[in-house]
Amino acid sequence: MPPSADVIAAIATAQGRGGVGVVRISGRGLEALTQGVLGKLPAARQATYCDFLDEQGDTLDQGIALFFSAPHSFTGEDVLELQGHGGPVVLQLLLQRCLDLGARLAQPGEFTRRAFLNDKLDLAQAESVADLIDANTTEAARSAMRSLRGEFSAVVHSLVDELIHLRMLVEAMLDFPEEEVDAVDLAQRDALLGKLRARLQQTLDTAKQGCLLREGAHVVIAGQPNVGKSSLLNRLSGEEVALVSDVPGTTRDVIRQAIQIRGVPLHILDTAGLRESEDVVENMGMARTHQTLHRADLILLLLDAAKGITAQDDAILAGLPADIPRLLVLNKADLLEGEGANVPEGTPHVCISARTGEGIEALRQKLLDAVGWRDQESGAFMARERHLRALNLAQLHLQQAAGVIAHAELFAEELRLAQHALNEITGEFTPDDLLGEIFSRFCIGK
């Protein structure tokens, strides 16, 4: 796909007032525009203090101009950055001046898209630019930077190289069918396939960690009225976000609160207590509870530790979505006398007191374990849902390849499809409509 010849411009800093504001321009042949704004062409890759001029040659603003000549720039084109004062009016005047000189307003993500089209970044790296900007936790920011540096891409390219090596071996067997295939070649083929499948599984596991850092997990607190759901939400969030009362049915709607546990974002949802009720509004709240449960990544079923699992709790358990993990949380441990409630052996559970904070740290660790977070020495790289789909598809094709390994033609085709799936991650085979969808979610100026 050839890069666009248009000159694009945008304000690259956030909206509002600030000490410094940046207008970024990219395109081929910026000499005329630069002369119009600055009255001169600054030296490449050097900070130049100068006036920013309007059509009459009067000073709009003063600041630093940075000029990067192609291909030594972020986009691979000529790039001019004007760093002036961060007032909204000043920046708009400066942007309008650039538009009057022939530039057009950049679309969301267009600077990064041009960097991708000009081979300055692959697609996974380009996506990590937006992930770095949108990171809500320290760990998410670090993971996005790992992807931006190319760690994820390097792993994918390594997998592709191993696939190509295996395909070359298989194609050689197909090209010379009249020659007897050596047992050593078959053993090498099997060993390469086994190693490749193991490495792909490891990559998929790491990518899931990165996806969790980017998207977070939705944890729904459910249970009977007055078991302490709202108190638990307040305890986990560290603030009084939910109204706590002894009156059953106080919570009528879903209350959402974002928290972090060791840098992992979790979206905690407090729901209406589940029971038989003739109150129309309360029944509406319980209906929303059931809808929310089906969209959860993890369900916390809150119980009264003194009572254990009652018949009402059994009914709630029976109505929970079978495919969603759940964790039993026995609350009000501070009121226990003796050993407390018995929980069926092998049932994941934790005993806490939302009022005193007893057992909350153990619950936090249980939450991380239940949503699939694993501490990794090397750290996770940022991954998106489309990356997981591509890795899963490649894994499926390798699994199918193992099933048809005795049929060289079918085996070779499954390997080709697996390589195609991996190449979609870095952008070697990515349709234009997908690129448009990806970059349209970027902020303007990036």
C-alpha positions in Angstrom: 0.0 0.0 0.0 1.7 3.3 -1.1 1.8 6.1 1.5 -0.4 9.1 0.9 1.1 12.2 -0.7 -1.1 14.5 1.4 0.4 16.8 4.0 -1.4 16.2 7.3 -1.4 18.4 10.5 -2.9 18.1 13.9 -2.5 19.2 17.5 -0.6 16.4 19.2 -1.1 17.5 22.8 -4.2 16.9 24.9 -7.1 19.4 24.8 -7.2 22.2 27.4 -4.6 24.6 28.7 -1.0 23.6 29.3 2.5 24.9 29.5 3.5 23.5 26.1 1.4 22.6 23.1 2.5 20.7 20.0 1.3 21.0 16.4 2.6 18.1 14.2 2.9 18.1 10.4 3.9 15.2 8.2 4.1 14.7 4.4 6.4 14.8 1.4 8.0 18.1 0.6 7.3 20.4 3.6 9.7 23.2 2.5 7.0 25.6 1.3 4.8 25.1 4.4 7.8 25.4 6.7 8.9 28.6 5.0 5.4 30.0 5.4 5.2 29.3 9.1 8.8 29.9 10.1 10.2 32.1 7.4 13.1 29.6 7.0 13.9 25.9 6.9 15.5 24.9 10.2 18.4 22.4 10.3 17.2 18.8 10.5 17.1 17.1 13.9 18.0 20.3 15.7 15.9 22.4 18.1 15.4 25.9 16.6 13.9 28.7 18.6 11.9 30.9 16.3 8.7 32.9 15.6 5.6 31.2 14.2 4.2 33.5 11.6 0.7 34.3 10.2 -0.1 35.2 6.7 1.0 38.8 7.1 4.3 37.8 8.7 3.2 38.8 12.2 4.1 36.6 15.1 1.4 34.1 16.2 3.6 32.5 18.8 7.2 31.8 19.7 8.6 28.4 20.4 10.8 25.4 19.3 10.7 24.0 15.8 11.9 20.5 15.1 12.3 19.3 11.5 12.9 15.6 10.6 13.7 14.9 7.0 12.5 11.7 5.4 13.0 8.8 6.0 14.5 9.6 9.4 11.3 10.4 11.2 8.5 8.7 13.1 6.3 8.5 9.9 9.1 8.0 7.4 8.1 11.3 5.8 9.2 14.9 6.4 7.9 15.8 9.8 7.8 19.3 11.4 6.9 19.7 15.1 6.0 23.2 16.4 6.3 23.4 20.2 4.6 26.5 21.4 2.5 27.7 24.3 -0.3 25.4 25.3 -3.3 27.7 25.1 -6.2 26.4 23.0 -6.6 29.6 21.0 -2.9 29.8 20.1 -2.7 26.2 19.0 -5.9 26.5 16.9 -4.4 29.6 15.2 -1.2 27.8 14.5 -3.0 24.7 13.2 -5.2 26.9 10.9 -2.1 28.5 9.5 -0.8 25.1 8.5 -4.1 24.2 6.9 -4.1 27.5 5.0 -0.6 26.5 3.6 -2.0 23.3 2.1 -2.1 20.8 4.9 -5.3 18.9 5.8 -6.5 17.9 9.2 -5.1 14.5 10.2 -7.5 11.6 10.9 -7.3 9.7 14.1 -4.2 7.6 14.2 -3.0 8.7 10.7 0.5 9.6 11.8 1.0 6.1 13.2 -0.7 4.5 10.2 1.8 6.3 8.0 4.7 5.0 10.2 3.3 1.5 9.6 2.8 1.9 5.9 6.4 3.2 5.6 7.8 0.2 7.5 8.8 2.3 10.5 6.6 0.1 12.8 4.8 -3.2 12.3 1.1 -3.4 13.1 1.6 -4.8 16.6 4.0 -2.0 17.5 1.7 0.6 16.0 -1.2 -0.7 18.2 1.0 -0.5 21.3 1.3 3.3 20.8 -2.4 3.6 21.5 -2.1 1.0 24.3 0.7 3.0 26.0 -1.4 6.2 25.9 -4.5 4.4 27.2 -2.6 2.4 29.9 -4.4 2.7 33.3 -1.8 0.9 35.4 2.0 0.9 35.7 2.2 -2.7 34.7 0.0 -2.0 31.6 2.3 0.9 30.6 5.4 -1.3 30.9 3.8 -4.1 28.9 2.8 -1.6 26.2 6.3 -0.3 26.0 7.6 -3.9 25.7 5.4 -4.3 22.6 6.4 -0.9 21.3 10.1 -1.9 21.5 9.2 -4.9 19.4 9.3 -7.8 21.9 6.0 -9.2 20.9 6.8 -8.8 17.2 10.2 -10.5 17.7 8.4 -13.5 19.3 5.9 -13.7 16.4 8.7 -13.4 13.8 10.6 -16.2 15.5 7.6 -18.4 15.4 7.1 -17.6 11.7 10.8 -18.4 11.0 10.4 -21.8 12.6 7.3 -22.4 10.6 9.1 -21.5 7.4 11.9 -23.9 8.3 9.4 -26.7 8.9 7.6 -25.8 5.6 10.8 -26.0 3.7 11.5 -29.5 5.0 8.0 -30.6 4.1 8.1 -29.0 0.7 11.3 -30.8 0.0 9.6 -34.1 0.7 6.8 -33.1 -1.7 9.2 -32.0 -4.5 11.1 -35.3 -4.5 8.5 -38.0 -4.0 10.4 -40.5 -6.0 13.2 -40.5 -3.4 12.7 -42.4 -0.2 12.2 -40.1 2.7 14.9 -40.6 5.3 13.7 -41.5 8.8 15.9 -38.8 10.1 13.9 -36.2 8.2 10.6 -37.6 9.6 12.1 -37.4 13.1 13.2 -33.8 12.5 9.8 -32.9 11.2 8.1 -34.3 14.2 10.5 -32.6 16.6 10.1 -29.2 14.9 6.3 -29.5 15.0 6.4 -30.4 18.7 8.7 -27.5 19.5 6.7 -25.1 17.5 3.4 -26.0 19.2 5.0 -25.7 22.6 6.4 -22.2 21.9 3.1 -21.1 20.4 1.3 -22.2 23.5 3.8 -20.3 25.7 3.3 -17.2 23.5 -0.5 -17.5 23.8 -0.3 -17.7 27.6 1.9 -14.6 27.7 -0.4 -12.8 25.3 -3.4 -13.6 27.5 -1.6 -11.9 30.4 -1.1 -8.8 28.3 -4.7 -8.8 27.2 -5.8 -9.0 30.8 -3.6 -5.9 31.6 -5.2 -4.0 28.7 -8.8 -5.0 29.1 -9.1 -5.9 32.7 -11.5 -8.5 34.1 -15.1 -8.1 35.1 -15.8 -9.5 38.5 -19.4 -9.7 39.6 -20.4 -9.9 43.3 -23.6 -11.8 43.8 -25.5 -13.3 46.7 -28.5 -13.0 48.9 -29.5 -9.6 50.4 -27.6 -8.4 53.5 -24.6 -10.7 53.1 -22.2 -7.7 52.7 -21.9 -7.3 48.9 -21.8 -3.5 49.0 -19.4 -3.6 52.1 -17.1 -5.8 50.1 -17.1 -3.4 47.1 -16.3 -0.5 49.4 -13.5 -2.5 51.1 -11.9 -3.5 47.7 -12.2 0.0 46.3 -11.0 1.7 49.4 -13.8 4.2 49.4 -17.5 4.4 50.1 -18.9 3.9 46.6 -21.9 1.9 47.5 -24.7 2.6 50.1 -24.6 0.1 53.0 -27.8 -0.6 55.0 -29.3 -3.4 57.1 -32.5 -3.0 55.0 -32.7 -5.9 52.5 -32.9 -4.8 48.8 -31.0 -1.5 49.3 -29.0 -2.1 46.2 -31.4 -1.8 43.2 -28.9 -1.3 40.3 -25.5 -2.5 39.3 -22.7 -0.4 40.8 -19.4 -0.5 39.0 -16.0 0.4 40.4 -12.5 0.0 38.8 -9.7 -1.2 41.1 -6.1 -2.4 40.6 -4.4 -5.4 42.3 -0.7 -5.4 41.7 -1.1 -3.4 38.5 -3.9 -5.7 37.1 -7.1 -3.7 36.4 -10.3 -5.3 37.7 -13.9 -4.0 37.2 -15.9 -4.9 40.3 -19.7 -4.9 39.9 -22.0 -4.9 43.0 -25.4 -6.3 42.2 -28.9 -6.5 43.7 -29.4 -9.3 46.2 -31.1 -12.3 44.8 -34.3 -13.5 46.6 -38.0 -13.8 46.0 -39.6 -10.4 46.1 -42.9 -8.7 45.2 -41.2 -5.3 44.9 -41.3 -4.4 41.1 -38.2 -2.2 41.3 -36.2 -4.8 43.3 -37.2 -7.4 40.7 -35.9 -5.1 37.9 -32.6 -4.9 39.8 -32.4 -8.6 40.1 -33.1 -9.0 36.4 -30.1 -6.7 35.7 -28.1 -8.9 38.1 -28.8 -11.9 36.0 -27.8 -10.1 32.8 -24.6 -8.9 34.4 -23.7 -12.4 35.6 -23.7 -13.7 32.0 -21.1 -11.0 31.0 -18.8 -11.7 33.9 -15.2 -13.1 33.8 -15.5 -14.2 37.4 -18.4 -14.5 39.8 -17.9 -13.9 43.6 -20.8 -15.6 45.4 -20.9 -14.0 48.8 -22.2 -16.1 51.7 -22.8 -15.6 55.4 -19.9 -17.5 57.0 -22.0 -18.4 60.0 -24.8 -19.9 57.9 -22.7 -21.5 55.2 -24.3 -22.6 51.9 -28.1 -22.4 52.5 -30.9 -23.7 50.3 -31.2 -20.2 48.9 -27.5 -20.2 48.1 -27.8 -23.6 46.4 -30.6 -22.1 44.2 -28.4 -19.1 43.3 -25.5 -21.4 42.5 -27.8 -23.5 40.2 -28.8 -20.4 38.3 -25.3 -19.2 37.7 -23.8 -19.5 34.1 -22.0 -22.9 34.1 -19.2 -21.7 31.9 -18.1 -18.8 34.1 -15.7 -19.4 37.0 -16.9 -18.7 40.4 -15.4 -18.2 43.8 -17.2 -18.6 47.1 -16.5 -15.8 49.6 -17.6 -16.4 53.2 -18.2 -13.0 54.8 -18.6 -11.9 58.4 -15.8 -14.0 59.6 -15.4 -11.6 62.6 -18.8 -12.8 63.9 -17.9 -16.5 63.8 -17.9 -18.6 66.9 -16.1 -21.9 66.4 -15.1 -23.3 63.1 -17.9 -21.8 61.1 -19.5 -23.1 58.0 -18.4 -26.2 56.1 -17.7 -25.8 52.4 -17.7 -28.9 50.1 -14.2 -30.2 49.6 -12.4 -28.9 46.5 -14.7 -25.9 46.3 -12.6 -22.6 45.8 -13.4 -20.3 48.7 -12.0 -17.7 51.0 -13.1 -16.5 54.4 -13.2 -12.7 55.0 -14.7 -9.9 57.0 -15.6 -7.0 54.8 -16.2 -4.9 58.0 -12.7 -5.4 59.6 -10.6 -6.3 56.5 -9.8 -9.8 57.7 -8.9 -12.0 54.8 -9.0 -9.3 52.2 -5.4 -9.7 51.1 -6.0 -13.5 50.6 -9.1 -12.6 48.6 -7.1 -10.2 46.3 -4.6 -13.1 45.6 -7.5 -15.4 44.9 -9.0 -12.9 42.5 -5.8 -12.7 40.5 -5.5 -16.5 40.4 -9.1 -16.9 39.3 -8.9 -14.4 36.4 -5.8 -16.1 35.2 -3.0 -13.7 36.2 0.4 -15.3 36.6 3.5 -13.3 37.8 6.1 -13.5 35.0 9.8 -12.8 35.4 10.2 -11.5 31.9 6.9 -9.6 32.0 3.9 -9.7 29.7 3.7 -7.9 26.4 0.6 -6.0 25.5 -1.9 -8.0 23.4 -5.3 -7.3 21.9 -8.3 -9.6 21.3 -7.4 -9.8 17.6 -3.9 -11.0 18.6 -5.4 -13.8 20.7 -7.7 -14.8 17.8 -4.7 -15.0 15.5 -2.6 -17.1 17.9 -5.6 -19.4 18.6 -6.1 -19.9 14.9 -2.5 -20.7 14.4 -2.6 -23.1 17.2 -5.7 -24.8 15.7 -4.0 -25.2 12.4 -0.9 -26.7 14.0 -3.2 -29.1 15.9 -4.9 -30.1 12.6 -1.5 -30.4 11.0 -0.5 -33.0 13.6 -3.6 -34.9 12.8 -2.8 -35.1 9.1 1.0 -35.5 9.4 1.0 -38.6 7.3 -0.4 -36.7 4.4 2.3 -34.3 3.3 0.0 -32.1 1.1 -2.6 -31.6 3.8 0.2 -31.1 6.4 1.9 -28.5 4.3 -1.4 -26.6 3.8 -2.1 -26.5 7.5 1.4 -25.1 8.1 0.7 -22.4 5.5 -2.5 -21.4 7.1 -0.8 -21.2 10.5 1.8 -18.9 9.1 -0.8 -16.7 7.5 -2.6 -16.3 10.9 0.7 -15.3 12.6 1.5 -12.8 9.9 -1.8 -11.0 10.5 -0.5 -10.0 14.0 2.4 -7.9 12.6 0.5 -6.8 9.5 2.1 -8.8 6.6 -1.4 -9.9 5.6 -3.9 -7.3 6.9 -6.9 -6.1 4.8 -7.4 -2.3 4.4 -10.8 -2.4 6.3 -9.1 -3.9 9.4 -6.4 -1.2 9.2 -9.1 1.4 9.1 -10.8 -0.1 12.1 -7.6 -0.3 14.1 -6.3 3.2 13.5 -9.7 4.9 13.8 -9.5 4.3 17.5 -6.3 6.3 18.0 -6.4 9.9 19.2 -5.9 12.7 16.7 -2.3 13.7 16.6 -1.0 10.1 16.8 
